[in-house]
Amino acid sequence: MQERERVEHVVRAAANAMGVTPEGVRSSQRTHDLSLARHIAAYILREDFYMTFTEVSIALGCLDASSARYGWLKIHDGEKPLATLLLPQVRAAASITVPMQ
């Protein structure tokens, strides 16, 4: 699977988990559900695909890299418990297998 396809799977899975559209995830709208879906996608793209924050920002619709880092950091630091709960569901829907740590 190519990178663009993997990114699309992640964005679609994050959008579905939050009940929003993939287009909404890539938009600049800042509703709670869209922002959380965007943060989830940013986290997975960074952690599972080892994308840089700049690459993540481009994949999510030209957010600046600091916005992608902020979304990742919120989940990484445990400040988004709902997102943490949804990560396995989104990974499964996007067909991502993560090795046990």
C-alpha positions in Angstrom: 0.0 0.0 0.0 1.4 3.4 -0.9 1.7 6.3 1.5 -1.2 8.3 0.1 -3.5 5.3 0.5 -2.3 4.6 4.0 -2.9 8.3 4.9 -6.4 8.2 3.4 -7.2 5.0 5.4 -6.1 6.7 8.6 -8.0 10.0 7.9 -11.2 8.0 6.9 -11.0 5.8 10.0 -10.5 8.8 12.3 -13.3 10.6 10.7 -15.6 7.6 11.0 -14.7 7.1 14.7 -15.8 10.7 15.4 -18.8 10.8 13.0 -17.4 13.4 10.7 -16.2 13.4 7.1 -12.7 13.0 5.9 -13.1 16.4 4.1 -13.9 17.9 7.5 -10.8 16.4 9.1 -8.7 18.1 6.3 -10.6 21.4 6.7 -9.7 24.3 8.9 -12.9 24.0 10.9 -12.3 23.7 14.7 -15.4 21.9 16.1 -14.6 19.4 18.9 -15.3 16.3 16.8 -13.3 17.5 13.8 -10.4 18.6 16.0 -10.3 15.3 17.8 -10.4 13.3 14.6 -7.6 15.5 13.3 -5.5 14.9 16.5 -6.1 11.2 16.3 -5.0 11.1 12.6 -1.9 13.2 13.4 -1.0 10.9 16.3 -1.3 7.7 14.2 0.6 9.2 11.2 3.4 10.3 13.5 3.7 7.2 15.7 2.8 4.4 13.2 4.2 5.8 10.0 7.0 7.8 11.4 6.0 10.9 9.4 7.6 14.2 10.3 5.2 16.9 11.7 5.6 18.8 8.4 4.5 15.6 6.4 1.6 15.1 8.8 0.5 18.7 8.4 0.6 18.4 4.6 -1.3 15.1 4.7 -4.0 16.7 6.9 -4.6 19.7 4.7 -1.8 22.1 5.1 -2.0 22.8 8.8 1.3 24.2 9.9 3.7 21.7 11.5 3.2 23.2 15.0 -0.5 22.4 14.8 0.2 18.8 13.9 2.7 18.6 16.8 0.1 20.1 19.2 -2.5 17.5 18.2 0.1 14.7 18.6 1.2 16.1 22.0 -2.3 16.3 23.4 -2.8 12.6 22.8 0.8 11.6 23.7 0.6 13.4 27.1 -2.8 11.8 27.9 -4.8 15.0 27.7 -7.3 13.5 25.3 -8.6 10.4 27.1 -11.4 9.8 24.5 -8.8 9.8 21.7 -6.7 7.3 23.6 -9.7 5.0 23.9 -10.4 5.4 20.1 -6.8 4.7 18.9 -7.2 0.9 18.8 -10.5 1.2 16.9 -9.1 3.7 14.4 -6.0 1.6 13.9 -8.1 -1.5 13.3 -10.3 0.3 10.9 -7.3 1.6 9.0 -5.8 -1.9 9.0 -2.8 -0.9 11.0 -1.0 -3.4 13.1 1.2 -2.1 15.9 3.8 -4.4 17.4 3.5 -5.0 21.1 5.8 -2.9 23.2 
